[in-house]
Amino acid sequence: MKKLGIYLIISLLIVTLVKGQDSVPVQKDKPIRSPFESGMLIDNETMVIPTAKTLELVIQHRFGEMSNGMEDFYGIWAPSNIRLGFNYSILNTLMVGVGTSKDYRLQDFRMKYNLLQQTRSDKIPLSITLYGNFAIDARNQDVFEGYSSPYELIDRFSYFGELILTRKFSDIFTLQLSGSFSHINKVPEGIEHDKIGLSFAGRFKISPQSSILFQYDIPLDCEKMKENAVLMNVKPNFGVAWEIATSSHAFQITLSSAKLLSRQYDMIYNEYDWTEGDIMLGFNMTRLWSF
């Protein structure tokens, strides 16, 4: 009987330990923290989407070319471009937005969705994001009547779609690679309607609030996509920036070789060559409000 009692006690202890282990909650594998400080990186989108029910104000500004030196105060007195936009996070993984730009009087509507997010355990090693926009050229109708075909409303429309792959390698370094497709319904003779592009962008974090950013956008020359003789040689867009960020603000001082502030227009129309000094000073600013 004594031995039986000992066996019963040991059995009860084992059962208690097993149940105790089963009752310990399994910790959910969470997404990585802050791969970037903002949803924007110079002219590119990042995978960052503010938390659900957050409104984001976005201001982008590009001065003129710096190559004229003091003649126009390194582009500050030259014609500039500006975009004002608002984004709203419907979910933690889904954002929609609207905006308006000075050049081409573009009215844009955009959406960003995180298909996958890199996790802290590295079980999911990278983030996969879809981004797209639809823009309307709101210039006077006579601009379009000057083209060869009769004017239609759809002549004002343009589109951009992008797949973004992002990996945060460390607290200091994050890199993203993206492939894109751009289309503008109506373009002047000698310019392509469609363009496939590649983009590289990244961040070096140098302090708790400061980062160095870089980007390189490459419009690819695809012979099979050309409809007629192409007279315009589209240039890559190179850019660097210094970013200062807090929990609700991000401010980027930029140097880049594109100024249209529209991904499809920069991919199809950019004539600025950074290797020849066609660089423009600018800034991006974002502000978040949570509801």
Phi, psi and omega in degrees: 000322180298317179295320179299320178297319179297317179298321179295318179297315179298317180298317179297321179296317180297314179300318180297317180296317180297315178295324178297322178291322179294331183279348178291123183294138177280124184286129181289139179284112188268156174296155178297156178273134166043065173296326171224164180270347186212161174285355179240145174224094185059259179255355184262158169271148171251178180282355185290127173234123178302159181300158183307145179067033176249132175260134182237126172267133180234126174237125177238137182220135175230124175281184180280182181298142180275349189294340179280357176063223184288349179303320175231033177053053177054042174091347183293327178271353182281165177304136184239170176234146181218145175230136175240128183216163175229135175240149177225130179271109177286317176231172175296341183244005184223127181229143173235158182200164176224157178195166177223140182238151180290306181292133183064003181048050184283132172249115187244150178231128189225160178214143177224136183220129177271109177287316179222149176234133177302137183257161183293331178278352183071015175297321168256110192279348179209165178259142178238124187230140172254133177226141176206155174218160176230127184235150178239124176280114187259021177291169182301150184299329183296339175299319183277334179291343177284350178281169187293323184266157179299151182290137171225156181302322183293348176299337183277350191270146172215161187219153177213133176227143186212141172250122186246126176250126186231138172223128172268110183279329179198178176296342182266321192235130173230140181228143174225147177232136180220148173244140187222161173230128180242144177214133172238125186297317184234120180229155175298161180301137178093001179242141182285144174283325188239149178207130171265139183222157172239145179223138173241137179207156181193177183222135167247114181275122186251350176198171181305332183241356185237146178215154170256128182247154175213156177209155173209111181256128185240109172285123183273142181266102183250109184300322184291343181267350183282131181268320182222186177297127182263122183262345186252128177263103183289138184258148173296156179250113178253139179207150172226159182204156170250124183247135173239126187223148170235189181294335183237354181231152166217134180229124181240125172264118192245151166232116184212168185249026173219151185222006186278345175060027174222125186300317181290324180288323176293324180287332185256331187248352189293118179252359183280130182251110184294335179288344177254014176088012179279075182242142181237135174282145178195186176206154170239143178220134176232150178220133184250142170229128179260143182238000000 
